Structure formats: structure tokens, C-alpha cells
């Protein structure tokens, strides 16, 4: 699990997220953005969907499976759930 700020930067990550990515909590929370651990096309798609939800006033939660880019160059898959804390 991870939390991000409105700029897409990680503010906290748990051990499972660190294992999926191969990066330490410090590495991820010091400077990482979502676009560094999932493909940019997936980030763009998620942002577009969440923006549509927000603009329509929907309180729907985005859920989707996306590849996670590991530090060793490999890919793992993870389930993403996105909601806004207002």
C-alpha cells in the first residue's frame, strides 16, 4: 500500500510495496512519483479516469491492475485502488 500527494509523489509506502518495487521506503518517499514505478501510459489513463470521476461529482473509486516496474528491470502486477481524501 502507498499514499501519494496531489503531485503523484509517494508520501508513505508499506513493506509490500517496497517488495513489489525493489526500492526502500526511504528511496520511494524521498523522491519517487507514481510514474517511476508504473508505465507512464498507465499513469495517464488513471489520471484521466479519476479526473472524469472528479469532474462529474462521482464518488466512484478507481480500481485497476497495472504492471509495477521493479528496480531489477522486471515487472510485477498490482491492484490499484484510487480515491480522493477531501
Secondary structure, DSSP 8 states (H G I E B T S, - for coil): -EEE-TTSBEEEE-HHHHHHHS--HHHHHHH-BGGGTS-HHHHHHHHHHHHHHHHTT----EEEEEEEE-TTS-EEEEEEEE----
